[in-house]
Amino acid sequence: WFHTLQVRRLRVQRGRSNSDPLGGNSFEQDFQWKTGLQFGTANSYLNLEKLGEGAYATVYKGISRINGHLVALKVIRMKTEEGVPFTAIREASLLKGLKHANIVLLHDIIHTRESLTFVFEYVQTDLAQYMTQHPGGLHSYNVRIFMFQLLRGLSYIHGRRILHRDLKPQNLLISYLGELKLADFGLARSKSIPSQTYSSEVVTLWYRPPDVLLGSTDYSTALDIWGAGCIFIEMLQGAPAFPGEADVFEQLQKIWAVLGVPTEESWPGVSELPNYKPEWFLPSEPQQFRTVWKRLAQLPYKTEDLAQRTLMAMPRDRISAQDALQHPYFNTLPPPIMQLRDTVSIFKVPGVRLETEVRDIFSPSRRIKPSLVPLAKCW
Amino acid sequence: MARTGLCDSKPLLDLHKKEKAEERRAPLRTWANAAGPKDRWQPPEGDEPKMAPAKMEPECRWDRRLLVSTSDDIIMGFHEDSRTHTAGTMLHITDGCPEEPLLLYPQGFPGLHSLQALVPGLLRHEVEIAMEKLGLIWDRSYAWDIFLDMMKNQFRSSFPNADLPRPFTDATRAVLVDWLVQVHELLHFQDETLYLAIHLLNRSLRQIKVSTVNLQLLGVVCLFLAGKKEECLLPEVSGLCFLMDNSYSRHQLLRMERKVLCGLKFDLSYCPPLHFLLLSASIARCSAKMVWMARYLLELALLEGQCVVFLPVQLAGAALCLARRVLQEPPTPEGEAAWCLASSIHVGSETALLKIMHILAGAAAKAHSRETCATFIKFSSPETMHVSSHPGLRNAPGLLGVPPLHT
């Protein structure tokens, strides 16, 4: 009970998609204002509280008046000058075509003159909050099922010509059961024939692959795989894999400290990338992952192997999501998990369930079974 | 111009330069220049291993046999398969019944797509290479999945019949499409954007009540929405109003945008026939001229209201077939083998193919004398190898023999 209360309080302070400099300060007035609008226009949903603020939208928690289900309402600011923002159009159009257990479900779209609201399924928390709540690294079994679901979702979108392009723990929603769902497709875009060079500046720096940091605009599915690898390490280690603080060069330096500075031999073509200036980097040799991230040393070798295959400097070397799902690391999961229908959650497979995390900041002494928590939500 | 923030610099287009509208004869074709035919297809002597005719022979015969005798079986098999597949998924989403089998293959039988089971590995290999060349995919491991997805999704993009709601006729629609082709060119949009825009127009004409007065507005809004979905640089709303001689206000345009988005339920996904065309052409090792010819014929199909009942892959196949007949390039063993392989992508009966070819041939023969000649002009430029003024097109219908009875 206490646990959920804390989660809710936390949500108000932390933006879900992007950090909000104002935090919860403008919360009251914003809440009032939006509620008024919503009541006037879309009567079927009731706003409850603000969950976060993104680059072009504000997310509220709401209740559907039709069936009483909790929903997340993403209210998009309408630019009166240019009509519906193109990001909203792309996100809606993409999500309409995506039906998968590991992709957040878009229930409804409410479009009025003043606002555009996407109605999503409500998911209790996200991976960033989950990791804050369970510091010092997650249970290795839970890491495995989160990672499996992340790769399953990625494999699904990559098979449909879609890149997420903004993977980070804040965009991975986690339900009370432990279902992981990819969210925030505002930057995703399905690719069409003329290979357009997308601009840089799309992925949060920590999860950005070295090829993009070096200025490559030739994005591929490997972009998302690097992000997944960083999240994998972060879940195990309890701290970000490459927490660069300032700029692109510092971020690169963090990566080279582990992978070694790439050369034309180790990565053909690297010297042609715009930001490649080897004289700027401190010389560093490739390190063993288990010496950098100590948790890997405590786990079987296949964990380190998967991390290594996802965190390859050269994008072409990185494993695809499809192949990663077949990696021996996932052998310990029940075999039927590999043959599920797209829309079926892995928790339908007997024997798959979230393990209790060893560490919990809210009840350091008591162990809460996560499966009991939703009982507190029967309002 | 408003940047959508997802692209690098493209030349900004000053919409207010009136004379640009007039110089239709020498339009700047940024996209064509940026990725001309040379970049997008390599001729067979590129880095690809040449297809040895001897090696091809058994596969090729296999294909031919299938195409002649059981082509419908493949196709129907695929069709049904895709239908049942999507139907199954839909069912599961809508009611989420627990009785639904959780596993894809409850018996552990892995052969799911009959097409996948039937096609030779060679076709799959060629499709993967072609998709990679065209930049349709990022890495080859997903190529076949994406191709199957394209094949499946196209079934949602054709219409059951070609009837338009009351005040509109194919002629009014053709005039509008012709004008949109010109605006599209003026805005330097990609070709996919045009196909998407016309598809949106076709859908909205059927799903939204629009008066004749607002038809032009609807067309512009469809193009605007297609641009928002696909393009990096967008025109400003005021610029679009200017293109329509300010007959509509910005407010009206935005209201129409809302109406269209709601009417289409925000579903703007579409698999343009152009993708299938380029894919087949790449597999068939077509010459650059042949591809331009096929693209021209395919774009003419946009003007033809009756073409909306056909699948994108059928339109693309017909355009390519007709281009081959018109250009009459001397056959080579490699070329024939590659063509044979490429034609096995086709879905549907040969009658449908012939029907589309007749429509296209008729359109191409008259294109120069019609009022709606923007496409004709566009493809008469040197960049497009003057394909639209090819003498063979004048008697294109004659190449096909007698038209099928049921038209």
Chai-1 contact restraints between the chains, C-beta under 6 A:
chainA,res_idxA,chainB,res_idxB,connection_type,confidence,min_distance_angstrom,max_distance_angstrom,comment,restraint_id
A,E82,B,A2,contact,1.0,0.0,6.0,A-B,restraint_1
A,E82,B,V237,contact,1.0,0.0,6.0,A-B,restraint_2
A,G83,B,L254,contact,1.0,0.0,6.0,A-B,restraint_3
A,G83,B,E257,contact,1.0,0.0,6.0,A-B,restraint_4
A,F86,B,T4,contact,1.0,0.0,6.0,A-B,restraint_5
A,F86,B,K228,contact,1.0,0.0,6.0,A-B,restraint_6
A,I89,B,K228,contact,1.0,0.0,6.0,A-B,restraint_7
A,I89,B,K229,contact,1.0,0.0,6.0,A-B,restraint_8
A,A92,B,F266,contact,1.0,0.0,6.0,A-B,restraint_9
A,S93,B,L268,contact,1.0,0.0,6.0,A-B,restraint_10
A,S93,B,S269,contact,1.0,0.0,6.0,A-B,restraint_11
A,K96,B,D267,contact,1.0,0.0,6.0,A-B,restraint_12
A,G97,B,S269,contact,1.0,0.0,6.0,A-B,restraint_13
A,K99,B,I93,contact,1.0,0.0,6.0,A-B,restraint_14
A,I109,B,F266,contact,1.0,0.0,6.0,A-B,restraint_15
A,H111,B,R258,contact,1.0,0.0,6.0,A-B,restraint_16
A,H111,B,C262,contact,1.0,0.0,6.0,A-B,restraint_17
A,H158,B,Y142,contact,1.0,0.0,6.0,A-B,restraint_18
A,G159,B,Y142,contact,1.0,0.0,6.0,A-B,restraint_19
A,G159,B,D145,contact,1.0,0.0,6.0,A-B,restraint_20
A,R160,B,D149,contact,1.0,0.0,6.0,A-B,restraint_21
A,R161,B,I146,contact,1.0,0.0,6.0,A-B,restraint_22
A,S192,B,E192,contact,1.0,0.0,6.0,A-B,restraint_23
A,I193,B,L134,contact,1.0,0.0,6.0,A-B,restraint_24
A,I193,B,G135,contact,1.0,0.0,6.0,A-B,restraint_25
A,P194,B,W31,contact,1.0,0.0,6.0,A-B,restraint_26
A,P194,B,A35,contact,1.0,0.0,6.0,A-B,restraint_27
A,P194,B,Q190,contact,1.0,0.0,6.0,A-B,restraint_28
A,S195,B,G135,contact,1.0,0.0,6.0,A-B,restraint_29
A,Q196,B,C7,contact,1.0,0.0,6.0,A-B,restraint_30
A,T197,B,D8,contact,1.0,0.0,6.0,A-B,restraint_31
A,Y198,B,L6,contact,1.0,0.0,6.0,A-B,restraint_32
A,S199,B,L6,contact,1.0,0.0,6.0,A-B,restraint_33
A,S220,B,W138,contact,1.0,0.0,6.0,A-B,restraint_34
A,S220,B,D139,contact,1.0,0.0,6.0,A-B,restraint_35
A,T221,B,W138,contact,1.0,0.0,6.0,A-B,restraint_36
A,T221,B,D139,contact,1.0,0.0,6.0,A-B,restraint_37
A,S320,B,S141,contact,1.0,0.0,6.0,A-B,restraint_38
A,Q322,B,S141,contact,1.0,0.0,6.0,A-B,restraint_39
A,Q339,B,L103,contact,1.0,0.0,6.0,A-B,restraint_40
A,Q339,B,L104,contact,1.0,0.0,6.0,A-B,restraint_41
A,Q339,B,Y105,contact,1.0,0.0,6.0,A-B,restraint_42
A,R341,B,L104,contact,1.0,0.0,6.0,A-B,restraint_43
A,T343,B,H92,contact,1.0,0.0,6.0,A-B,restraint_44
A,T343,B,I93,contact,1.0,0.0,6.0,A-B,restraint_45
A,V344,B,L102,contact,1.0,0.0,6.0,A-B,restraint_46
A,K348,B,L102,contact,1.0,0.0,6.0,A-B,restraint_47
